[in-house]
Amino acid sequence: MTELDLLYFGALREAIGRDGERIDPPSHVLTIEDLIRWLAARGAPYSLALADPAQVRAAVDREHAGPADSFFGAQEVALFPPMSGEGAGLPGQRAASPVMLDIRVQSGDFDAGHQLARLGELNAAAVAGVTLHAESGDDVAAIVLEHYAAMAKAELARVAEDAGARWPLAGVILIHRHGRFAPGERLLFAGAAAAGGAGALDACRFIIEGASRRAPFWRRELLSGGGSRWARGGS
């Protein structure tokens, strides 16, 4: 087994106390499940951070990987908690992209009206767009979205491609912000232009659900009284 880069994100990074490390696992450590078990055997802080393997997700060379998947020959493995909006399993279907595909991961704000106008220029039968805002409880002063920068855009593109497999889409615009936000700020825009008479709004909903479940973003809430908490997957 050759050396590889091991990265940590979200609450797992905080629990282990580092962003990543260079590792050279022994030859019997072949799968993600083996890797988690080997790391936990190192003792604290790994044993505590990885105490519940069911709450650990992984990516191999920037694509989602399951516990039984091999990382042999990989250059990079990432371990992280469930994504902030994760619910059902991670689908693996891939399809051709819509004709126009604009995927952005950015810290700056966006103009939803302008993005809808861009989709309208495609002269599709139907255009729709949905914007998500930073919602929180009264005890939250700010929200921080951490992300796996090297993987996020590619995974969002795969979500859009999966939407293209379900509906005849002429175009998709998907913008996901990261960084620090005040409650109520815009976080995500999903827009679709459907070549048929229906499907644009359904495609937007599908894309938002897929982005929430699959894209590597983790939400940390900064509390008004001090301190912070990580949002759990599915919350």
N, C-alpha and C positions, 0 to 999 in steps of 0.2 A: 504494500500500500504506500503510495507516494504522499507527500505533504499536500495539504490543502488549506484554504482560508475558511475558518468557521466564524460566522457572524451571528450576533444576538440582537434582538429587537424587542421593544415594548417592555412589559413588566419583567420578562425573562432577562433582558439586558440589565435592568435595574437590580434584580435579585443576584445575578452572577457578578455584577460590579465591573463589567468591561463590555466594550462594543464588539470585540472579536479577538481571535487569536489564530496563530498558525499551529496546526496539529499534524501529527503523523500517527494515525491509529494503527494498532497491530493488525496483522493479516486476517485475523478471524472476525474483525469488525467490518462487516460488508454492507449492512442495511442501516436505514435510519433508526430502526428499533435497536440494533446493536450499538449504534453510536450513542444514543441516549443512555443506554445501560452502562456503557463504558465510561462516559463522562460522570454519571452519578456515582460510580464506584470510586471516583477520585476523592470523594468526601466533600465537606463544605467548601464553597457555597453551592457546588453543583448538585450535591445530594438533596439539598432543600429545594433549589430552583426546579429540579427535574423530578421531584418526588411523585408527581402524577403525570405519567407519560401521555395519558389521554388528553391532557391540556397543552400538549406541545405540538406545534405544526412545523413543517420543514419545507425548504425549497432546495433543489439541487441544480446548480448552474442556472438559477433564477426562474425555475419552474416548480410548481407545487409537486411535492412528493409525499407518498404515504409511508407508514411505518415499515412495510415490507419491501419498499423500493431500495434498490442498490444505489450507492453513490460512488461505486468503483470508477475510477478515471475522472472524477469530477474535479474541477478547479476550485469550486466554491460551494459551501453548504451553509444555509441559514436556518437558525432555530428561532421560533417566536411563539407567542401565545395565539389563541384563535383571533382572527381578525375581528374588529369592533362590531361588525354587523353579521358575523358568520352564523348561519343557521344550518341548512341542509348540507349534504356533501358537495364536494367540488367537482362539477362536471368536467369531463375530459374531451368533449366533442369540439372539433375545430372545423371551420368552414371558410369559404372565400369571403374577403372583406366586401362591404358595400362599396359602390362606385367611389364615393367621397368619404374618407375616414379621417377625422381630425381628433386626435387624442392628446390631451395636455395634462401635465402634472405641474402645478405652479403654486407659488405663494401669493401672488397678486390676485386681485378681484377680477371679475368678468362681467360683461354686459350681456344679460340673457337675451334682451331684445335684438341686439346686434347679431347674436348667434342664430336666432330664429330667422332673421332676415337673410343670412347667408344660406341657410337651408332652403328658404323660399326661392332663391335664385336657381335652384335645381329644377324648378317647374314640375315637381312631383305632385301626385294626386292629393297627398295629405302631408302636413307638417305638424309636429308637436314638440313641445319642450317642457321639461320639469326641472325645477330648481329646489335643492335641499338647503336648509339653513341650519345653523348651529343651535340646536335645541338643548335645553338643560334645565335642571331644577333651580329653585330660588337660592340655594346655597352655593352655586357655582359662579365664580367671578370670571373665569376664562377657560377656554378649551384649547388644548394643544394636540394637533394631529401629527404623530410621528409616522414616517413611512420608510419603506425599503426602496430607496431611489432607483437602484439598478434594475428592479423587477417591476415596479408599479406600473409604468407606462405600457410595458409589454403585456401584463396581465389584463389591464383595462382594454387593450386592443383585442385580446382574445375574447373578452366578454362581448364586445361589439360584433366580432365575427360570429359568435354564437347567435346573436340576435339576427344577423344576416342569414343564418341558416333557417330561421323560423319565419321571417317575413321578407318580402321583396323590397329591400331598402335601397334607395338611391344615395343616401348619405346619412352619416352619424357624426355628431359632435359630442364629445365627452370630456368635460373639464373637471378635474378633482384637485382641490386646493390642499395645501399642507401648511403647517406652522401654527401660530397662535391666533385665536379668534375670540372676539367678544360674543356673548350669546346673541343670537339673531343674525349674525353675519352669514353671507352666502358661502356654502362649502362645495357644492357640486352642481353641475349642469349636465343634463342628458337631453339631447335633441335628436330627432330622427325625421327623415323625409322618406315616405313610403311610396313606392312606385305604383302600388295598387290603391284602391279606394279606402282601405282600412289597414290598421296595423301600426301606425306611427306612434300613437299613445301607448299601445300595448308594448311596443318595442322599447319605449322609454322606461316603462315600469320594469321590464325584464332587465334592462341594462343597469338600472339603479340597484335592483335586488342583487344582480350578479356582482356589481362593483362592491357592494357592501359586504358580501360573503367572501369574495375571492381576492380582491385587491389588498396588498399588504400595507394597510394603514391601521394605526392603533391610537385610540383616543384617551387622553389623560385630562382629567378635570381638576382645575385649580380652584380650591374652595375659598369662599369669602373669609372664613375664619382662620385661614392658614392651612397648610398641608395640601395634599392632593390624593386622587384615587384614579386607578385605571378602570376604564369601562370593560366589562366582561363581554366575550363574544356572544352575540345574539341579543345584547341589551340595546 
